Amino acid sequence: MSSFEIWLTIVLMGLVTYLPRLLPMAFLSQIVMPRWLEIWLKYVPTSIFGALIFSEIFLRGEVVDTSFFNPHLWAGGIAFLVAFFSRSLPGTIGVGCLAFWLIQQYIFPSL
């Protein structure tokens, strides 16, 4: 691969990464949305994040796992408590990861 092809690839990858973020902002900033739509759209990131987290905690393949022996559920519960009381995203992520590792290593090592 030549030097030109490498630089062209880098520039095109940058455009493909940047344009999907820029274009909606450029077009939607000119549109006045109704107040009810703005309020509704504020819940979209939270609901997407919740869907990602809950599927990771509760789904094992296509089976819902709410058993006592689900280390993801235990670590998620601990992370929820930290998030509720501290309101700290980095703290919640750190404690959640540490809790999951400790649970997986020492409480349910065979799972």
N, C-alpha and C positions, 0 to 999 in steps of 0.2 A: 504494500500500500504506500503510495507516494505521500510526501509531506502535504501537498495540496488536498488530497483526499482526506487526510486526517483532519486538517483544519476545517474543511468543508463539513465533515461529519460532526465536529465539535460545534460549529456555528448552527447547523441544522438541528442538532439535538437541543441546543439552547433555545432556538425559536420554538420548537415543539413543546418544550417545557414552559416557556414564558407566555406564549400566545394564549393558551387556554385560561391563564389567569388574567391577562390584560384585557382581552376582548370583552368578557362579560362586564368588567368594571367600566370600560370605555362606553359600551352601549347602554348599560343599565343606569349609569350615572346621569344620563340625559332624560330618563323617564321618571315621571312622578308616579309612584305607586300609591294605591290606597292605603290608609293607615292599618286596616285590618290585615292586609297582605304583609306589610312590614312586621307587624306583631307575630303573625303566623310563621314567617320566615326565620325569625329569631330562634325558634324551637328546632329548626332543621339540624344544625350541627350537634345539638345535644341528643336528639333522637338517633342520629347516625352513629354517634359515639356509643350510645347505650346499646344499640343493636350489635355493634362490633364486640363490645365487652361481654354482653350477656350470652351471645352465641359461643364465645370462647370459654366462658365459665361453665355453661350448662350442657353444651353439645359434645358428645363423643361420637364422631361420625354422624350418623343420622338418628342416634338415640339420645334422649334427654336424660342426663345423669344428675339426679338430686340426692344421691346416696351420701351417707356419712363418710364414705371413703373417697370422696372427690376432693383432691387437694386444691383444685382451682376454686372450688366453692369456699373452702376455709380461707384461703389467701384473699379471695375477693371480699369476704366478710370483714376480714381484718383491715383491708385497704379501705373499705367503705367507712368503717368506724374512724380511721385516721382522717379520711377526707371530711367526714361530718364534723369532727371536733376541731381539726386544725385549719381546714379550708386552704391547704397547701398542696398544689399539684405535684411539685417535686418531692415533697415529703410522702405523699400518698403513693407515688410511683416507686420510690425507694423502699418504703416499708412493705408495699405489696410484693415487689420482687424478692426482697429478703424473706418475707413470710413464706412465699411459695417455695423458695429454695430450701428453707429450713424444714418446712412440712414435708416436702418431697424427699429430703435427705434423711430425716430423723423420725418422722411420725409414720409416714406411709412409704418406706423405701422400696417395697416390692411392687408398687403400682407403676 
